[in-house]
Amino acid sequence: MEASQGQKFSYETTLAKRNIKLLRLLAGKTLGEGASLLGISRKQMEDIEATRNYGCYLNLDTLINVSKKYDVPVESLLVENASWVEHIK
């Protein structure tokens, strides 16, 4: 699915960004703690989670790193209502 007019990110990228943020929050981690877990700066974490017309694009390395650290399948980061939500709580 392509990005809507006026949107920087595609639907799938937006889903992944929201899921990354949800994983962090469900794990009880602050933005700084989530960044530290992934080995990135707090600013980079903010950019990863940003879904508006700013922030960064996600790369495969980031998705794989999130997948490993939170023990969820990479493909589940790209769907709504992922099964891991109950696993993390």
Summary of the structure (lengths in Angstrom):
residues: 89
radius of gyration: 12.4
end to end distance: 30.1
largest distance: 35.5
contacts: 227
relative contact order: 0.17
helix: 60%
strand: 0%
